[in-house]
Amino acid sequence: MVVYLVGAGPGDPELVTIKAVKLLKEADVVIYDRLANKEILKEAAGAELIYVGKKAGTHYKTQDEINQILIDEGQKHDTVVRLKGGDPFVFGRGGEEMLALLEKGIEVEIVPGVTSAIGVPGTVGLPVTHRGVATSFTVVTGHEDPTKTENQVKWDFNADTIIILMGIGKLEVNVQEIMKYKSPETPVCIIEKGTMPGQRIVTGTLRNITQQDIKPPALVIIGPVVDVYNDIINLKS
């Protein structure tokens, strides 16, 4: 009995790893998230499919309920795939699920996925690091668990590039906090529906980016690498 925590990548089904596809073909059960592309599930034709997706303000299942489903299925089946958008350990709560399973004596294996934090900017030609421009980047959640007693994200990051996941719902509040530490003229790029049909790219600055009509899911990149991206786009045009 093994539960595999598998990263589904940033959205494009062709960006899923070979190992992930192999496990989906072998799976007895696939427990999948909202951001896992449904096209990927076609690889699991012989498996039972269980949806446990979450959306801001609307949770189909709580994390405790998801943990219990994983335990129940892991105790009944030889091969269980927990399919998670991006990478299981980048704001995917994979660590929590792994601990819950291990506490019940269930074997767990991790199959990394392409995280949207790097994969999505990369596919559009936006380098999150660039020689002479950015030597560091921070990946941060834009939406902390509201049940926390205090916020862990303080927005005083020293990294050259800030990449915000799940950041659209609180974009205006977060940008106001970031401007306490960075110039309002700091360039920003937002990528909606990265790697998927309907992908949309919006650029601006901290001062004006919230004036744009942005829809989730979207990724926010802040820093001078956005100027590098703009140079690349100009050269291509």
N, C-alpha and C positions, 0 to 999 in steps of 0.2 A: 504494500500500500504506500503510494507516494503522491503527494500533492506538489504540483509544479507551479510556482509563481512565475508566470510568463509575461514578458513585456510585448505588447502588440504594436509598439512603435507610434509615430506621431499621427497616423491616419491612413496614409497611402498603403494599401495592402502589399505593394511590392517592396516596402521597407521593413517587412517582418523577417526575422531571421530564419534560416533553414531549419535550425533546431526547433523553433516554435512550431513551424509547419509540421515537422515530423511528429511532435507530441500531440498536436491537434488530431492528426490522422489516427493516432493510437488511443486517444482518450476515451474513457467510459463516460465521463461527465465533463462539461466545460461550464465554468461559472464566470460570467463575463460582465464587464463594465459598460457604461453608456458610451465612453469614448473609444471603445474597441470597435473598429470598422466591421460592420456585419458581413462584408465580403470575405473577411478572414474566416468566419465561422463555416463557410462552405467547405473548408478543409476538414471539418469535424463532422462529416456526414453521418457517421455511425454513433455519435455521442448524444447523450441527453444534454440539453442546453438550459441553463438556469441564469436568468437575468437578475442582477443585483445593482443596477445602475444608480448613480447619485447625480443630482443636479442642485445647484445653489437654491436653497429654500424648499426643495422637494427631494426627500430621500426615500427611494423605493424600499430600501432596507437600511437599518442602522448598522454601524460597524460591528456591534456586538452580534446582531443577527447574522451578518455575513460570516463572522468568525465561526458561529455555531453551524452554519450551513457547510462550511469547509470541513469542520470536524466531523459532522455527520456523514458527508459524502466520502471523506478520506477514510473513515472506518469501514465503509461498505464496498469500496471499489479499489481496483489495482492502480488505475491511472486517472488522476483528477487534475485537470488544468484550470488554474485560476488565471484568466486572461485579463490583463490590466492595460489600459492605455499608457503609451510611453514606456517608461521603465518602472518595474515594481517598487524600486527603492527611491524614486524621485517624486515625493508627494503622492505616492500610491498606497501608503500605509501597509506596504509589504512587510515591514519589520514587525508590525503589530500582528498581522496574520500569521507570520512565521512563528512568533512566540506562542500564540494561542494553539497552534498545531503541535509544536514541539512539547508543550506542557501536557498534551494528551498522548504523547508517545508516537505521533504520526511523523513519518519521514517527510522532509521538505527539500526540494531542490529549486534553485533560482535560475531562470533563463532571462538574462538581461535583454532589454529592448532599447531601441533608439529613442532617447528622450527628446521630446519636442523642444526643450530648452536650447539644444544645440542643433538638432536635426532640421527644425523648421527654418531658422535663420539661414542655415547652410544651404538648403534647397533653393532659396531665392537669391543666394550670392551675398549674404550678409555675414562677414566673419566676426565672431564674437571676440576674437583677439586678432591683433594686426601689429606687425613690427613697427615700432616707433609711435604707435597710437594707443594700444591697449595690451597690457601684459597680464591682466587678471579679469575674472568675471565672477559675479555672485548670482546664484539662482535662488530666488526667494518666492514664497507664496504671497499672493495678494489678498488671500482670504483665510485668515486663521480660524481655527475651531472656536466658535462663540462660547463654548462651555469652559474655555480656559479661564483661570482666575486673573491672568494678566497677559497682555500681548508680549510675545517674544521678539517680534519684528520691530526694530526701532528706526530703520531707514537711514541710519548714519553710516552706510557702507562706504569703505574706501576703495573698493574695486573699480577699475576703469569702466567696466560694463556691468549694468544691472539687468538681469532677465527676470521678468515677473510672470509666474504662472498663475492662472485663476485670478487675474487681477482686474477684470473689467467692471465687476459689480461695485468695487470700491475704488475705482481709478481716480476719481476726483479727490477723494480724501487722501489717498496714498500719494498722489502727485503733490498735494499741498505739503505733506510731511517731507517728501524728498527735496522740495525746494528750500527747506530750511538748511540743507547741507550742500545742494548743488545749484548752479546758476539756472535761472528760468529759461535761459537760451540753450541749455543742454539739449542736443538733438534726441528725438524719440522716433522709433518705428514700431508700429503695431501690425501684426499679421493675423488676420481673421482666417479661420478654417485652414490652417497651414497644411500643405501637401494634398489638400482635398479639392474637389470641384467647388467652385465658388470662392476660392481663395482671394482675399483682398488685402492690399498693403496700403497703409496710411502712414505718412511721415509728418513730423512737426517738431515742436519743442515742448519742454515741460510747461511753458507759459500757455500754449494754445492747443495742446493735444486733446484736452477734455472737451473742446468745442466740436470735435468730430463725432459723428454718429457711429459708435463702435458696438458690434454685437459679439457676444461670446459664442463659441470658444475662441479665444484670441490670446496671443503672446505679446508681451510688451518688452522692447529692448531699448535701453537708455544708455547713452554715452556716445563718444566721438566716433565709434565704429559705424554709427549710422551715417556719418558724413562720408566714410569710405564706401559704404553701400551706394550712396547717392552718386559718388564719382563713378562707380562701376556701371550704374544704370545709364549715366550720361554717355559713357564710352560705348555702351551697347546700342544706344539709340542713333 
